[in-house]
Amino acid sequence: MELFDNLLMGLQTALELNNLGLCLIGVVIGTAIGVLPGIGPIPTIALLLPFTFGLTPAGSMIMLAGIFYGAQYGGSTTAILVNVPGETSSVVTCIDGHEMAKQGKAGTALAIAAIASFFAGTVATVIIAVLSVPLSVLALKFTAVEYFSLLVLGLIAAVVLAHGSVAKSLAMVLLGLLLGLIGIDVSSGAARMTFGVAELSDGIDFVPVAMGLFGLGEIIANLERPAERRVVSQSIRDLIPSRADLRAAFPAMVRGTLLGSVLGVLPGGGAALPPFSSYALEKKLAKDPSRFGKGAIEGVAGPEAANNAGAQTSFIPLLTLGIPANALMALMIGALMMQGIQPGPQIMTEQPKLVWGVIASMWVGNLMLLVINLPLIGLWVSMLKIPYRLLFPAIVLFCCIGTYGIANSLFNVWLMLACAGIGYFFIKVGVEPAPLLLGLVLGPQLEENFRRAMLLSEGDFSVFLSRPISAVLLTVVAVLLLALLSPTILRTRKEALAE
């Protein structure tokens, strides 16, 4: 009964006129940036963070979530029509989706991709709602000791979700923690690493760093990449799939949804893991695997369902425990902190309207996406003709206005531009910036909860192992560290970096 009451409260929040408008804005922006190759949801959300300042907490999270799962829809459009994935998660859709388009079945491929995404989004919303209740009960048992252990797990998860060298990822986490310590110490009032710069007294602002590292840094790197896009020349028709197509695609949708829902929750799963795993599963289960790569409808339905389900269930660790499952969820933590909300297990009990409003808005947003994607396919195709050299100056201008507007400070603008240069450097040397960002966001909370835990235990470090929940969390941390240092995992990460 409690579940239905919570869902009803969430629907009431999501269906408020302002929140409906923000959800629509989010999914339209998400689809647009998904369609445009090179502009993904991570840079977009990083760039839009300052503009959420004047919104309600529920409204800002509903809009940002809409951008994330909206981008999954948009990415499939370019994958099918242009053979260029708008998102990493749409790489697999290119294989059979573009082959279908070349055979004159572009409309069917686009419709199946949209229907599979809607189905997966609906199921994933139910899964999030069902799991949120028991996790919120667990959250009531958390004290400063458990918070500290949970935050350590979150930081180690950041190392897991990063690609390439483990040493580089750990270094990024430590650098983020050090940057998080800059400013006036709350307990002693002493200035830490401010170097006499008055603007650093309150610490380094999260937003300019995120916009520089993830937004401008990625966009500068995209200027180097070729911008040729060839759209399938045939007219797009048959946007309503036949019963035979739906019968062939439905089992793949179900399998993709279940697989994506599980993989989306795992720290470090990444955007590409659910669709790639689904494609491999469909090929293995097929009676005639040779059809894959030649326009098999299951090769579109399964990965698209897995992709959308994974995107939405990655919100479960964020909304219930306050730890991110991927780099984008690290940005969401920053968005919550901008609204004065501390992410963590207490968020389910302290901000029920926010949590359940976001959950309910996912179903509303998926319904909007199904309605706006197929009728407006001509608009999304025409967007592919916009040259990247024209988008870049507009993006930089909006970044500078947004960053300056946070605190009317030019220092923030210079900080963002410096971080853009650092972000570009990280891309060139193959370093993942997500752990640094997470260290910066979680560092102050980690320090505060450690101090509280020490006060509660009168300086006894064994308290972290004597409390059952804390001991379990630290055991998971130890297992993850051992797994990361195993030769097989290290070799896999090096191979992924080489690709």
Residue, then its C-alpha position, 0 to 999 in steps of 0.5 A: m500500500e505504501l508503494f502506491d501512496n508514494l507513486l500517487m504522490g510522485l505522479q501528483t508532483a510530476l503532473e504539476l504544470n511547471n514540472l510537466g513543462l520542465c520534463l518536456i524541455g528536458v526530453v526535447i533537449g535530450t533528443a536533440i543532443g542525442v541526434l547531434p553526434g559529439i554532443g552527449p548528455i554529460p557535457t549538456i547536463a554539465l553546461l545546463l547546471p547553472f540554469t537549474f539554480g532558480l528551479t525547484p529541486a524536483g523540477s531541476m532533477i526532472m529536467l536533467a533526468g529527461i535530458f539523460y534518457g531523452a538522449q538515449y532515444g535521439g542517439s538511435t536516430t543518427a545510428i539508424l539513418v547516418n550510421v553514426p551513433g549519437e551516443t556511445s550507447s547507440v553504437v550497437t544500433c548502427i550494426d542492424g539499424h543502418e542495414m535496415a535503413k539501407q533496405g528501405k526499412a528506416g521507418t520500421a527500425l526507428a519505430i521499433a527503437a522508440i517502442a523498445s525504449f518506451f517499453a524498457g523505460t516503463v518497466a525500469t520505472v516500476i523496478i525503481a519504485v519497487l526497490s526504493v521502498p526497502l532501500s529507504v527502510l535500510a537508510l534509516k539505520f545509517t549514522a555517520v559511521e555508515y555514511f563514511s563507509l558508504l562514501v568510501l564505497g562511492l569513491i572506489a566505485a568511481v575508480v571502477l567506472a573509470h576506464g584505463s589505468v587503475a593508478k590514474s583513476l586512484a590519482m584522480v580520486l585523491l586529487g578530487l579529495l584534495l581540491g574538496l579540502i580547499g577553503i575555510d575549515v568549518s571546525s577550526g576556522a583556518a584557511r586551507m590551501t587558499f593561497g591568499v585568494a579570497e574567492l577560494s575561501d568558500g571552496i572550489d565551486f563544483v559547477p565551473v569545474a564540471m562545465g570545464l572538464f565535461g562540457l567544454g573539454e569534450i566539445i573542444a576535442n570534438l572539433e578535431r573529429p571529422a563532421e561528414r554525415r551521410v543520411v540514408s537517401q530513401s524516404i522514411r515510411d512505415l512508421i507503424p511496424s507490422r504485427a510480424d515485426l512486433r512479434a519478432a521484436f517483443p521477446a528481444m525487448v523483454r530480454g534487453t529490458l531485464l538485462g539492462s535493468v540489472l547492468g544499469v545499477l552496477p557501478g562502472g557498468g557504463a553506457a555501452l555495457p547494457p546494449f553490447s551485452s543484449y546484442a551478444l545475448e540475442k545473437k547467441l539465442a537466435k536460430d540463425p545468427s548469420r542474420f545479425g549484421k544484415g538487418a535483424i530487427e532483434g539487433v535493434a529492439g534488444p540493445e535499445a531496450a537494454n540501453n534505456a532500461g540501464a539509463q533509468t535504473s542507474f538512478i537507483p543507487l543515486l536516489t536511495l544511497g547517494i552513490p553514482a553508478n556512472a559519470l553522469m550520476a556524479l553530475m546529478i549529485g552536484a545538481l542536488m548539492m546546488q539545491g542545498i540537498q545532501p545526497g545520501p540514504q536520508i534523501m528518501t525520507e527527507q525529500p520524498k516528493l523529490v524522489w518519487g516525483v523524479i521516478a514518476s516523471m520518468w514514465v511521463g517523459n517516456l510517454m512524451l518521447l514516444v509521442i514526439n519522436l516519431p512524428l518529428i523525425g523530419l525535424w531531427v533529420s534536418m538537425l544533422k545538417i547543422p555544422y559543428r563549427l556554428l554550434f561551438p561558439a554558441i555553446v561557449l557563450f552560454c557556458c560563460i553566461g551560465t558560470y558568471g550568473i552563479a555568483n556574479s563572479l569572473f573568477n568562476v569563468w576563468l576557473m571554467l576555462a582553465c578546467a576546459g584546458i585541463g579536461y582537453f588534456f585529460i582526453k588527449v592523455g587518456v585520463e577519465p575525469a569522473p573520479l576527480l569530479l566525484g572526489l571534489v563532490l564527496g570529499p567534504q562529506l567524507e571529512e565531515n562524517f569521519r569527524r562525526a564518527m570519531l566523536l561518537s566513538e571517542g577516537d576508536f577506529s574499530v567502530f567502522l568494523s564493529r557496526p554490521i552495515s559499515a563492515v559489509l560496505l568496507t568488505v565490498v570496498a576491499v573486494l572491489l580493490l582486490a578485483l581491480l588489482s587482479p591481472t585479468i581486470l588490469r589487462t581488460r582495462k588496458e585493452a579498453l583504453a587502447e581501443 
